[in-house]
Every structure is written in structure tokens, then in C-alpha cells.
């Protein structure tokens, strides 16, 4: 079947939360607050890292990458989510849906790669502190950034074309207020084996391997920490990892929960699936700036100094 000789709908219809359509106007307020926190909080961290010389270190460069991916993820979902909940404007053009799908999956994979890079930073800082400055140079951090970005875009580049090759004729109604690959391929009236295999390959080879190496890095970190004689020094070393551990949990726990519900919760009400999918996309961008602002005193001090300078200049 030719790539451009298949049937595609002119547009898809997005879905809010099934059985709670009457409450969409009430949900619009909390969603706006979440977007404001995600965009505002991550933008503040990006600006703080940019203007504060004390934050020009590998750990904070990686944190700024995490904030950038969170901002990008929020911007990728914001237009359709707010249109669906605030205006009940559910339609999205076919090609626009493909574009949104590509960017949502890309920025999600990028965040996973950044969390892995941050675990390597913590590993070197704790297990080999004397060589920290020589191992994690600006060039290495830049290389990590490029590698994470290139991996995301190259790995997911085939997804729009894998959808375009499928005739979409079962329905044009999606299950969420944004576009995802699993949701779109289920609407095809053709064999989706290639899409399923590729999706599973991407999941295991990227997210799965990232999580495995993050776990492995903390095995080595804990082994090094337990070898420290002083109890206070052990706590101090572990405390430098708390923010990263919380960020990893905020990202992977909702992802694993969504995957589990979709695979084994076939009899769970559909609004539970939708709510958990929204949690997966919204929680990390909202929580990450709060976690690092609360748990990292250098970030707090930099933000306070930055706002103090702004206030003095007014």
C-alpha cells in the first residue's frame, strides 16, 4: 500500500475526561494553574542558571536542560488541552496531530535521557569526586545535551510515517486531549504489527535502558556512600541525590502506572486511563521546579538574588 494512497481523516476529535464533560469548565482552572507553575517555575530556573555564576556547574547545566524539556513538553500539550477543556474545541488537523505526537514523545524521551545524564553526574560527584571537574567538563555536558537531543529526534522520526502508512477508518476520535502514537494507531483498519513492534522497541531501548542505568548508578552510589566512615558525611552525600531521586520518581512512576493500567486494566473505567495519562504528562513539569527549588539551597538562593535584583531595578 503506497504511503500517500491510504485513507486519512481530515481531522481528529480530541477527548477530555469521559463522563465528566460537564465538569470541564471547572477543570480548566486547575489545568491553567498547573501550566502556569510548570512554565513559570522552569523558566525561573533556566534564568537563574543563566545569570548566576555560582550555578555555572555541570549539575545545574543538566538541571537547566531538564527545565527546558519540561517547558517544551508543556508547550507541546498546552494548545490542545486548553482548547478542549476551556472552549470545547476538539478538532485537530491530521498533520497537526502527527506533529504534536512527534514532539510529545520526543520531549518525553529527552527528559528520560537527561535524568540518566544527571544520575551519571551524581555518580561521578560521589564515587570519584577528585576527578569530577576533569570528567564533567563543559564539552562533556554539551556532548550529553547533543546526544540526548539527537537520540530523541532520530529514534522517533519514523513514527509520523508509520502512522501515515496506515488507513485511519475505524474512527477519528482520540482518547485524550492530545495526540499519542498508541492512541492513533488503534484507529487504523489495517495490520499495526510494525507500529506495535517499533513502539515496544523504542520503549525498551530508550526508557527501559535509561531506567536500568539510573538504577545501576545508584547501586554504585550507595556502595560508595556505605563505605564512608562518618554518619554525617554519608547523610550529606545522600542528600545531594534527593532532588534527582524525586525527579526520577515523578517521571517514571506515572509512566509505569499508565503502562500497567493500559495493559492490565481493561475493565478500569476509561476516565481513569485518561486521568493517569494526564498525570504522566503534567506531573513532572510541575513538580521538578518545586522539588529543586525546595531541596537545593543553591537554587533557592540564586532565585532570591535574581528576584531581589529585579525588584531593585524597578
N, C-alpha and C positions, 0 to 999 in steps of 0.2 A: 504494500500500500504506500503510495507516494506521500511525502511529508506534507504537501500542500493540497492533496486531493482527499482530505478527510473532512468530516462534518464537525464544525465547532460552533457553539452558540456565540452570538454577538456579544453577550454579556453574561455574567454570573449574578446570582442573587445571594447576598450575604445574609447571615442569620445572627440575631442577637442571642438571647438566652431563651430557649424553648419553654413555653408555659408561663413565662414571666414577661411577656411582651408589654403588658400594662404597666410594668414597673421600670421600663427602660428609661423613662424621663427621670425617675428617681436615681437610677444607677449612673446617669450621665454625670451628676455632680461628683461622686466619689472617683469616677474614672478621670475626670478633669483634674482633681486634686492629685491623683497618682501620677498623671503625666506631668503636672507642674513640679512635683517633687523629683521625679526622675530627670526631667530636662534641667530644672534649676540646680538640683544638687550635683549632678555630674558636670554641668557647665562650671559651677563654682570650683570643683576640684581641678578641672582642666586649667582654669585660670590661675588657681593657686600654685599649681606645679609650674606653670609657665613663668610667673612673675617672682616666685620666691627662690632665691639662690640656694637656700638650705634644703630645698626639695629636689635639687638637680642631682639626683642619685638614681641608680638602677631601679630600686624598689618603687620609687614614685613615678619614674617614667613608665613603668609597667602599669601602675595604677591609673595613669592618665590614658593609657591605651584601653584599659578596662572601661573607664568612664566614656571614652569615645565610642566604643562598641555599644554601650548602653544607650547613649544618646541616639546613635544611628538606628538601633533596634526600635526605640520609642518613636522616632520619626517615621520609620517604615510602617508601623501599625496605626499610628495616630489618625491619619486621614479617614480610613475606612471605619475604624472603631467608633470615632466620634460622630461620623455621618450616620452610622447605623443606629446608635443609641440616642443621639440628640435630634436628628432630623428624619429618622426612619427612611433614609435614602440608602437603599440596599443594593442597588445595581453597581457593578464594576465591569468595565470593558474586559474582554478576554485577554488581550495583550497586557493591559494594566495589571490584571490579576497574576499573570505569569511573572511580570517584573517584581511585584510585591513578594510573591512566593520566593523568588530567587534571593532577594535581599534579606528577607526574614531568616531563611535558612543559612545564608552566608554569614550574617552578623552573629547568629547563634553559634555557628561553628567557630567564628573568630573569637568569641568570648571564651569558649572552651579551650582554645589554643592559648589564649592569654593567661587563663588560670593555670595551665600547665607551665608556662614560662615563669609565672610568679612562684610556683612551687619549686622550680629549679633555683630561683633567686633565694628562697628561704633555705634550700638545701646547702647552697654554697655558703651563705651567711653563717650557718650554724655548724656545718660539718667541716668547712675549710675556710674559716674567717680570715686567715692570714693572706690568702690569695684572692679574696673577694674582689678587690679593686682591679686586679690584673685579669681575672676571669671574666667578670661582667663589665667590660668596657662599653663606652658609648657605641662603638662599632658593633659589638655583640648584641646590644639591645636593639640597634637599628636592624641588624640582620634577623633577629627574632621577629620584629614587627613585620618586616617584609615577608618572611617565611609564613607567618600566620595568615597574613592577608592573601598571599598568592595561593596557599593551600585551600583556603575557603573558596575563592573565586574559581580556581581551576577544577576543584572537586565537584562543585555544584553547577558548573557551566552547562553540563548536558541536561540538567533537569527540565528547563523550559522546552527543549527539543524533544525530550522523551514524552512530555505531555502533548506537544503539538502533533506527534505522530499518531495519537490516539483519537478515534472518533468519540466525541462527547455527545451522547444522545440519550442517556438514561434520564437526566435531569440537568438543570442549570443552577440548582440550589445548593450552596455550600453549607457546611455545618457550623461555620464560625463567622466572626465579623472581620476576617482577614483570610488571605489565601495561603494554603499549605499544600505541599505535594501529595501526601496521603489522601487528603480530602478530595482533591481534584481528580486523582487517578481512579477513585472509586466510582466516578460518574461515567467512566468510559464503557462503551458496549463492545469491547474487544479484549483480547488477551493482555493482561497487565503484568505478566510474569517478569518481563525485563525491568519494568519500573520497580516492582517489588524487590527483585534481587539487587538492583542498583541502590535502592534506598537502604536495604539492610547492610550492604557493603559499606556505604557511607557511614551509617550509624556505628558499625563495629570498628571500622578502620580509623575513624576520627574521634568521635565522642567516647567510644569504648576504650580505645588505646590511651586517650588523654587521661581518662579517669584512672586507668590502671597505673600509668606512670606517676600521676599525682599521689595515688595510694603508696606506690613503691618509694617515692621520695620521702614520704612521712615515716615509712618504716625505718629508713636510714637516719632521718632526723631524730626520731625517738631513741634509736640505738645510741646516737651521739650524745643526746641530752642525758640519757640514763648513766652515761659514763662520767658526767660532770660530778665532782665530789660535793660541791656546795648545793644545798637545797635551794637557797635563794637564787643562785645562778641558773639552776635548772628551770625554776619558775620564770625567771627573766627571759631565758631563751625561748621557752614555750610561748610566753606572752607575745613575742614578736610574730607568732604564727596565727594567733587567734583570729585576726581580721580576715586573713586569707582562708582559713578553715571555714569561717562563717559564710564567706562569699562562695566557696565551693559548694557548701550545703544548700545555700539559697538557689544556686543554679541547677545542681544535679538532682536534689530531692524532688522538686516539682517535675523535672523531666522524667525521672524513673516512675513517679506516681502516674503521670499521664500515660506513659507507655504501658504500665501494668493495667490500668483501667481500660485502655483501648483493646488490650489483648485478652484480658480475662474477665472484664466487667461488661459483658454483652447485655446482661439484664439490668445493669445500673441505669437509672433514668438518664435521658440524653442531656438534660441540663447539667448533670454532674460532670459529664465529659467536657462540656463547653466551659464550665466554671474552672475546671482543673487546667484546661488548655490556656485560659486567660491568666490564671495564676502563674503558669510556667513562663508566659511572655512578660507579665507585668512585674512579678516579684523581684527578680534580680536587678533591673534598672532602678527600682525604688529603694531596695534595701542596701545595695552596695555603697552609695554615698553616705547613707546613715551609719552603716557599720564602720566605715573607715573614718568618718568624722568623729564618731563616739569612741572608737577603740585606739586611734592613732593620735597621740598628743601633738606630734609634729604637724599633722594635717590641721588639727584644731587651731593651733597657734598661728599657722600660716593664714588660715581663713579669717581669724580675728584680726590679724595685722592688715590683711588685704581690705577688709571692710572698714577698718579704722582709717586707713589712708583714703578710701573713697569718701568717708564722712568728713574728713578734714579738708578734702578738696572742694566740697560743696559750699 
